[in-house]
Amino acid sequence: MAELPPLTTETLWAIIHGDIPDDTVNQLVWEGLGYRKDPDTGKWDISAVEPDWVEAYPEPPNFIDSRPATVKLTRSIPKENKQLLKEQLGFEGYKVGELTPTKTRRATAVNWLLSYLRQIE
């Protein structure tokens, strides 16, 4: 995998605004979930991934393209962290005319990343 951007406020806003490629967004979430790609074999090391994720996704899913994977990601955010987009970034959501599945899934990824950061602090 390519070098990933740091999980900063700027990076998170860039995800929301669509300035970071989908592949990079996926890789940031995969990293947090524990998926690691062996550069020598090209195979996924899932030893650090939670069993329920391994069962559903033995290889990391594309969260931008997959509604079921994004639903699972949403459900994995602890209740107390569900509003971090609003609380930490002040994100009010997209306007109705600009709402798309891709934007919604990007917002979900950012909320999950915020929750992940809170949990590892």
N, C-alpha and C positions, 0 to 999 in steps of 0.2 A: 504494500500500500504506500501511496505517496505520503509525504510529510503533511500532517494535519495542522490546521490553524489552531492556535490556543483557544480555549473556551473562555473568551472574554465577552464583555457586553457588546463590543463592536462586532465580534463574530456572530453572536446570537441575533443581533439586528440584521446583519447581512444575510443570515439564513431566512429570516422573516421576509426581507425585501427581495429575495430571490437572487441575491448577488453571489451566492456560493453555489457551485454545481450540486445537483442532486446526489451524485456519487460521493462527494465529500460529506454531505449531510448524513448519508447512510453510514459512512465510515466512522464518523464521530459517535453515532449511536452504537454501532457495532463495538467500537472500542470500549465504551462504557458498559456494554452488556457482557464483555469478556471475550468476544470473538477475536482470534488472532490468526493471521495467515502466515504460514511458514514460507519464507521467501525461497527456500531451497526446493521444497516439494510442491508449493502452490496449493497445498491442502490446508483446510481450516483446523486449527487447534481449538477445541471447544471445552477444554478441561476447566476453564475459569467461568464458563457460562452456566447460569442457573438451570437445573434439570428441566423445569417446565418449558424454558426457551429451547433447550436442546431437543426435547420431545417434539415440539411444534416446528422448530426450524433448526435442523442439524447443520444447515448452512445459513448464514445470515440473510434475512429477507430484505427486499427493497421496500423500505418504508414509504417512499414517495409514490410507488406504483401499487402497493398492496393495501387495500382497505383492511383486510383481516389482521395483517401484521400491525397496522397502526392502531387498530382497536385494542389488540393485546398490549401494545406499548402504553396506550392511555390507561388501561386497567392496571398496569404495573406501577403507576404513579400513586404513591401513598395519598390518602385523602387530604392530609394536611398540606400537601404540596400541589394540589390541583390548580390553584390560582396564582402560581408563581409568575406566570407571564404578566399578569396584571399587577401583582404586588411588587415584583422586583424590576420589571422593565417598563411598567406603566402602559403595556400594550392593551388597547381597547378593542382589538379585533379588527377584522376587515369590514369594509362597507359592503352592503348587500350586492351591489353591482360588480364588485371586484372579487367576490368569493368564488374560489375554485377548489376542487379536491386537492390539488397540489399545494395550494396555499394553506389549506386546513391541515394537511399532513406535515407541512413544514412547521407550522405553529405547534403542533403536537410534539414534534421532535425537539423543538426548543424548550417546551415545557418539561419534557422528559429530561433533557440535558440540565436544566436548572434544578430539577429534583435530584438528579444524580450528583450534581455539584454539592448540593446541600447535604446529601447523605455521606459524601466522602470527606467533608470538612471536619 
